[in-house]
Amino acid sequence: MRATANRDVWQLLNGYADPGRPFVTTNFAASGRIELSVTTFINGAAKAANAFRDVIDADAGALVQVDLGWTWQQAVWQCGALIAGSELVTQDAEIGIYASGQSPSADSGEWFGISIDGWGRPQGCEGEITAEVLGQPDGWMYPEFFGSQVELIAKVHAWGEQHGIAQGARIGIDTRATPETVFIPFLLPVVFSGSVVMSDKLDESVIAQEQISHVLAVHTSD
């Protein structure tokens, strides 16, 4: 655990032995199945991180709320915020990321719309910055500008162990029964060098199809 805790999120992501392996998968009744490899996820997270610096103009330590629901974009933008040195929060945000075409979940802070199209295509809604984000480089352009996530990673590791997650686990999340947290869906798999599957139809057939090794059972009191 010590080696993991002393590394930041960007280092952990880039430390995967097989970058072509699945990292984030969504399998929903309405939208079907979408899978991002580690490499694809890193590229998306780097674009988001660069956008925090060059499009959103976020300061180091900015309080960021990502409110994109159960989508792979939620994971990408959580990751991008941390790479850019921001702190993830669930309320009282200075900067908010919300699903374009919907309404921000809070009146305070500065909010930016992101398309949650299955393939990340711009929707052209008012306040949307998706096109500018897609134009960002696939690599993190400011390696000297990041915040330490030592305490957060240690907290996620302890929380994951409490819920029975092992190293390398392929974590299944039933989105019908699991409340969103800043740990899910992105931080748990990166801290445990695993992967995650989000589904609103998580049953025995999906568990077998996705080769899920751990179904996360979380109660709202956690």
N, C-alpha and C positions, 0 to 999 in steps of 0.2 A: 504493500500500500504506500510506503514512503516514497518510492520512485514515482508513482502516479500522482500523489498529492503535491509533489514539488514541480510539476509540469503544468503549463497553462493549457487551455482548451485547444489552441492552434497546434501546439506541440503534440498533444494527445491524438488529434485527428490525423496529423501527418505521420504518426508513429505506427499506423496500422500496417501489419506485415503484408496483407493482400489488399491493395486499394481498389481492386476490381470487385470485391465481395459486396453483397447487399448491405446497406446500412439503414435506410429508412424505407419502409414499404407501407403503402395505404391500400386497403382492400375493402371497399365500400359497396354496398348494394346498388347505390345510384350511379356512382362514377367508375366502378370497376377497380382494376388493380394497377397501381403505379409503383415502380421500384427505383430507388436511387442508390447507385453504388457509392462507396466511400469517396471515390474521385469526383463523381458528379455532385455529391453533397458538398464536398470541400469547395468546388468551383462556385456553387450557388452561395455558400456561406461567405466566401471571399467577396463576391459581388455585393452582397448585403453589407458586409463590413466596410468596404470601400464607399458604399453609398452613405453610410452613417457619417463618414468623414467628408465626402466631396459633394453630396447632394443635400443631406439633412443638416450638415455642419454641426454634428453633435460634439460637445466637449467631453474630455476625459471624465469618467465617473458619472455621466448623465444617467438619470433614472429612466429606464425604458420598459414600457409595457407592450408586449406582443399579443395581439388579440385577433388571431386569424383562425381560431377554432382547430378542429382535428384535421389538419392538412400537413403535407410535407413542408409547405411554406412556413408554418408555425415553427418547425424545427430549424429550418434554414435561418429565419430571422432571429430566433433566440441565439443561435450560434453566432451570427453576424454581430449582434449587439455585444456579446462577450469578447469576441475577437477585437472589436473596436474600442474596448476598454470601458464599456458601459456596465451598469448594474441592472439586472432583471428584477422587476417589481410587478405586483399584481394590482396596485392602486397608487394614487398620488404620483403618477409618472410626469416627468418633464417632456418626454417624447413618447408618442404612441404610434404603433403600427396596426392598422385595421384593414379589414377586407373592403376593398373599393366597391362602391355600389351599395354599401350598408352605412350605418351611422357609427361613429366612434362611441366607445362604451363609457366615455367620461367627457365632461365639459372643460376640464382643466388640461393644461399641457398643449403641446403642438402635435397634431396627428397627421399621419401620412398614409394614403391609401395604397394597398398592394393587391394586385389581381390574385385571386385564388382559383383561377382557371386551372384545370387539371395539369396542363402542360406549361403553366406560368405565363401564358400569353396576355398581353395588355388588354384591358377591357374598355379603356378610353373613358373612364368615369372621372367626374370632377374630383380634384385633389389627389389623383393617382400618379405615382412616380415610377410605375413598373418599367416603362420604356427607358427612363434614365438609368435604372438599376441594371437592366439587361445590357446596357452599353458599358458597364464597369468591367475592369479586367478580372480574369478568373483567379488571379493570385492576390494575396493580401499585400497591398502596396506600402504599408506603413509598419514594418516589423518593429520599429523602435517605439511605436505608440500602441501599447496594450496595457490592460490592467491585470494584476495577479488574481488568479482564481483559486489560490491554494485553499482558503477556508471553504469556499463553495464546493470545490471538488471533494474535500474531506467530508463535508456534510452530506453530499450526494452519495458517497461511498458508504457511509454509516447507514443512511436511509435505505439504500439498496440492499445491504446485508440484512437489515431488519426485515425486509420483505422477501428474503430468500433468493436474491439474485446472485448468480455466480459469474466468474470471469468467462467471457465469451458467450454469454447467454443470448439466445434469440428470444426477445421479450415480446409477448403478445399482450396487447392492451385492448380490452373491450370498451370501446368509447361510449357505450350505452350506460356503463356502470362505474366508470372511473372519472373522478373530477380532475380537471386540468390543474397542473402545478408548474412551477418553473423548472422542475426536474424532468418533466415529461413533455414532449416525447424525445427530446434531444439529449439531455445530459446523462441520463441513465446509461444508454448504450455506449456513449463515448467514454465515460468513466470506467465501465466494465468491459471495454474493448469488444462489445457485442453488436447487436442490431435490434431493431424494433419493428413490430408490425402493428399498425393501428387498423381496427376493423369494427364495424357496427353489426357484424354477423359472425362473431367469433364463436364457432362451435367446433365439434370434434373434427369435422371434415376440413375446416380452415386451418385448425391447429396442425393437422397432419400435412396438408398441402404446403403450408408455409414452414414446416419443420420447426415449429415453435417449441422451445425447451422450457420456457417459464411463462405461465400466465400470471400477469400481475393482478392481484386482488387488493384493491385499495378502498378504504372506507373514508367517508368525508371528514371524519375526526382526525385523520392522519395529518 
